[in-house]
């Protein structure tokens, strides 16, 4: 026979009801907050929440500066058959819009490489995956001298393969990692890499094949670890294809002082822009005797004679008849526009 199966009974959970006596005790909750706060920090009453059987929570607005989104809460409890509730606790709780501090993290997870300064001190890590045991002295002077001084192994711990790979990956993805090379000088590319630059000083050890230190003061990577595929405009071999190269230092401007240009000083009344060079004056002086000999009328008077003719004195005119009679005598001519004004006695 089959036994009848009965379903297990479900426990009924009743939702607590709002206690009317505790919900109406708003002034009691406000007085409890005024005892633990300063004046002006408690705002208006916002709502009442059911926290349990005969247990309610009164929520008040927080008016303190810097606490936007926070609320004051007062929990009131009423005993069975009691007519007056009592204050259970008061608290300041954040809301949805409240500004909260980030969750606490240990310093080993919170601290970043960029947060460490030159004077900051880090704790010692005995088990560091980036380091491994260094060279231990064997007692042999020759072997120890080579290992400690020539190979640079005179340290208690040196880089492990993991430490070298992490450093290489970090430097490659940094600002001085490899760049594209283009002979046409396209935007975002370089014409040559650091592997052919004379200002590159390579590192020692296994990182020597990929990285070095830039020593060019004109480069943005001066004093930084750069990848051999990195490049910039301060490359030591750039500019060789330019037509106009830089003038070598120490070569001054050549001044030729062996030839002197002589110009004839213009005579009185002759425009300055018609001055002839010395060679033209010499050629003209050689050609003048033959031309003047052929045409005697073209001979110009000497400066003294020209000045003498222009300096002919005109006798003073005693009357207007003397002025009109002057052209007949041939001593002086006067046009109508150049007639003198009234003669002084």
C-alpha positions in Angstrom: 0.0 0.0 0.0 1.1 3.4 -0.8 1.3 5.8 2.1 -0.5 9.1 1.6 1.9 12.0 1.1 1.3 15.3 2.8 3.0 18.5 1.7 5.1 20.2 4.4 3.4 23.1 6.0 4.7 26.5 5.1 5.4 28.9 7.9 3.5 32.0 7.4 5.4 35.2 7.9 3.3 38.1 8.8 4.5 41.6 7.9 4.8 43.8 10.9 2.2 46.5 11.1 3.0 50.1 11.8 2.6 51.0 15.4 0.3 54.0 15.6 1.6 55.2 19.0 5.2 55.1 18.0 4.5 56.7 14.6 2.8 59.7 16.2 5.7 60.4 18.5 7.4 62.8 16.1 8.2 65.4 18.7 9.8 62.7 20.9 12.1 61.7 18.1 13.0 65.3 17.4 13.9 66.0 21.0 16.1 63.0 21.0 18.0 64.4 18.0 18.3 67.9 19.5 20.1 66.4 22.5 22.9 65.0 20.3 23.2 67.6 17.6 23.9 71.3 17.4 21.3 74.0 16.5 20.4 74.1 12.9 21.5 70.6 11.9 18.1 68.9 12.1 15.6 69.7 9.3 12.0 68.7 8.5 10.5 65.3 9.3 10.5 63.2 6.1 8.9 59.8 6.7 8.2 56.9 9.1 9.4 53.4 8.4 8.4 50.1 10.0 11.4 48.3 11.4 9.7 45.5 13.4 6.9 44.7 15.7 6.1 47.9 17.6 9.4 49.3 16.3 9.4 52.4 14.0 12.1 54.6 12.5 11.6 58.4 12.1 13.7 60.0 9.3 14.7 63.7 9.5 16.5 65.9 7.0 20.1 66.7 7.7 21.0 70.4 7.1 24.7 70.2 8.0 27.0 71.7 5.3 28.8 69.0 3.3 26.2 66.2 4.1 24.0 66.5 1.1 21.9 63.3 0.8 22.4 62.3 4.5 19.5 61.8 6.9 19.0 61.7 10.7 17.2 58.6 12.0 15.6 57.9 15.3 14.3 54.4 16.2 11.4 54.3 18.7 10.2 51.1 20.4 7.1 50.5 22.4 6.7 47.6 24.9 3.6 45.5 24.9 0.6 47.4 26.5 2.8 50.5 27.0 1.2 53.8 26.2 4.5 55.7 25.5 7.3 54.7 23.3 11.0 55.0 24.2 14.0 56.1 22.1 16.2 53.1 21.1 18.9 54.8 19.0 19.8 57.8 16.9 22.1 57.8 13.9 23.2 59.8 10.8 22.9 57.5 7.7 23.7 58.2 4.0 21.2 58.2 1.3 21.4 57.4 -2.4 22.8 60.8 -3.3 25.3 60.9 -0.4 29.0 61.4 -1.1 30.8 58.4 0.5 34.5 57.6 0.9 35.8 54.7 -1.2 36.0 51.2 0.3 39.1 50.6 2.4 42.0 48.8 0.7 45.3 47.7 2.1 48.2 49.9 1.2 49.8 47.2 -0.9 46.8 47.3 -3.3 46.0 51.0 -3.0 49.5 52.4 -3.6 50.6 53.0 -7.2 54.1 53.4 -8.7 53.4 57.1 -9.5 52.5 57.8 -5.8 56.0 57.2 -4.5 58.3 60.3 -4.1 62.0 60.5 -3.8 61.9 60.8 0.0 59.2 58.1 0.6 60.3 54.8 2.2 58.7 51.5 1.3 58.8 48.4 3.5 61.1 45.6 2.8 59.8 42.7 0.7 61.7 39.5 1.5 59.8 37.5 -1.1 59.7 39.6 -4.3 59.1 37.8 -7.5 60.9 40.5 -9.5 64.2 39.7 -7.7 66.4 36.7 -7.2 69.5 35.8 -5.2 72.6 37.5 -6.4 76.2 36.3 -6.5 77.7 34.8 -3.4 81.3 35.2 -2.6 83.3 31.9 -3.1 86.5 32.9 -1.4 88.5 32.9 -4.7 89.8 36.4 -5.1 90.0 36.3 -8.9 86.6 34.8 -9.4 85.0 37.1 -6.9 86.7 40.2 -8.4 85.4 39.3 -11.9 81.8 38.6 -10.6 81.5 41.5 -8.2 83.3 44.3 -10.0 83.6 43.5 -13.7 80.1 41.8 -14.1 78.4 44.1 -11.6 77.0 41.2 -9.5 78.1 42.6 -6.1 74.5 42.9 -4.9 72.5 40.7 -2.6 69.7 40.4 -5.1 69.4 41.1 -8.8 66.6 41.2 -11.4 64.9 37.9 -12.1 63.6 37.0 -15.6 60.1 38.1 -14.4 61.4 41.5 -13.3 63.2 42.0 -16.6 60.2 41.0 -18.7 57.9 43.3 -16.7 60.3 46.2 -17.1 60.7 45.6 -20.8 56.9 45.4 -21.3 56.4 48.6 -19.3 59.0 50.6 -21.3 57.8 49.3 -24.6 54.2 50.4 -23.9 55.4 53.8 -22.5 55.9 57.1 -24.3 59.3 56.2 -25.6 58.4 52.8 -27.1 58.9 51.9 -30.8 57.5 54.1 -33.5 56.8 53.7 -37.2 59.6 54.6 -39.7 58.8 56.3 -43.0 61.3 57.8 -45.4 58.6 60.1 -46.8 58.1 61.8 -43.4 54.5 60.9 -43.0 52.6 62.3 -40.0 53.2 60.3 -36.9 56.3 58.6 -38.2 60.0 59.2 -38.0 62.7 58.9 -40.6 65.2 57.1 -38.4 65.2 55.2 -35.1 67.4 55.4 -32.1 69.3 52.3 -33.1 71.3 54.4 -35.6 71.6 57.6 -33.4 74.9 58.6 -32.0 73.4 60.0 -28.8 72.1 56.5 -27.7 73.9 54.9 -24.8 72.9 51.2 -24.5 72.1 49.5 -21.3 74.1 46.6 -19.9 72.9 43.1 -19.5 70.2 41.3 -21.3 68.2 44.5 -21.9 71.0 45.9 -24.0 69.5 44.5 -27.2 66.3 46.4 -26.9 66.8 49.6 -24.8 69.2 52.4 -24.2 69.4 55.9 -22.6 69.1 59.1 -24.7 71.8 61.6 -24.1 70.7 64.4 -26.5 69.7 67.5 -24.6 67.5 68.6 -27.6 65.5 65.4 -27.5 62.2 65.0 -25.5 63.6 61.7 -24.3 66.8 63.2 -22.8 67.8 61.1 -19.8 65.1 58.5 -20.4 65.2 54.9 -21.2 64.1 54.5 -24.9 63.4 51.6 -27.1 65.8 51.1 -30.0 62.8 51.5 -32.3 62.0 54.9 -30.9 62.9 58.0 -32.9 62.5 61.8 -32.8 63.5 64.9 -34.8 66.7 65.3 -32.8 68.4 62.3 -34.4 72.1 62.7 -35.0 71.8 61.8 -38.7 68.7 63.7 -39.7 68.9 66.6 -42.3 71.5 65.0 -44.6 69.2 65.2 -47.6 68.4 68.9 -47.2 69.8 71.3 -49.8 70.6 74.0 -47.4 72.6 72.6 -44.5 73.6 74.3 -41.4 76.7 76.6 -41.7 79.7 75.0 -39.9 80.5 76.6 -36.6 83.6 78.8 -36.6 83.3 79.8 -40.3 82.6 83.6 -40.2 81.4 85.8 -43.0 84.1 86.5 -45.7 84.6 90.3 -46.2 86.4 91.3 -49.5 88.3 94.5 -48.9 90.6 94.3 -51.9 88.3 96.2 -54.3 87.1 99.7 -53.7 84.2 101.3 -55.7 84.8 105.0 -56.4 82.0 107.3 -57.4 82.5 110.8 -58.8 81.1 113.5 -56.6 78.3 115.3 -58.5 79.0 118.9 -59.5 76.9 121.9 -58.5 73.5 121.8 -60.1 73.9 118.2 -61.3 71.4 115.6 -59.9 73.0 113.0 -57.5 71.4 110.1 -59.3 73.3 111.0 -62.5 76.7 110.4 -60.9 78.8 108.2 -63.1 81.3 105.5 -61.9 85.0 106.2 -62.1 85.5 104.0 -65.2 82.7 105.8 -67.1 84.3 109.2 -66.2 87.7 108.0 -67.4 86.3 106.8 -70.7 84.3 110.0 -71.2 87.4 112.1 -70.5 89.4 110.2 -73.2 86.6 110.7 -75.8 86.1 114.5 -75.1 89.2 115.9 -77.0 88.3 114.3 -80.4 84.6 115.3 -80.2 85.3 118.9 -79.1 88.0 119.3 -81.8 85.5 118.3 -84.5 82.9 120.8 -83.2 84.5 124.0 -81.8 81.1 125.4 -80.9 80.4 122.5 -78.6 83.3 123.4 -76.3 81.9 124.2 -72.9 83.3 127.2 -71.2 85.4 126.8 -68.1 83.7 127.0 -64.7 85.4 130.3 -64.1 84.2 131.7 -67.5 80.6 130.4 -66.9 80.6 132.1 -63.5 81.9 135.3 -65.0 79.2 135.5 -67.6 76.5 134.7 -65.1 77.9 137.3 -62.7 77.6 140.3 -65.1 76.5 143.2 -63.1 73.4 145.1 -64.2 73.6 148.9 -63.4 70.9 150.2 -61.2 67.9 151.6 -63.0 67.2 155.2 -62.1 63.8 155.2 -64.0 61.4 152.9 -65.8 63.0 154.1 -69.2 66.3 152.5 -68.2 64.6 149.2 -67.6 62.9 149.1 -71.0 66.0 150.2 -72.7 68.1 147.3 -71.2 67.2 144.7 -74.0 68.4 147.1 -76.7 71.8 147.5 -75.2 72.2 143.7 -74.8 73.3 143.8 -71.2 70.2 142.2 -69.6 66.8 140.7 -70.6 63.7 140.8 -68.5 60.5 138.9 -69.4 57.0 140.1 -68.5 56.7 137.6 -65.7 60.1 138.6 -64.2 59.5 142.4 -64.2 60.8 143.9 -61.0 58.5 145.6 -58.6 58.6 149.3 -57.7 62.1 150.5 -57.6 63.4 151.9 -54.5 64.7 155.5 -54.7 
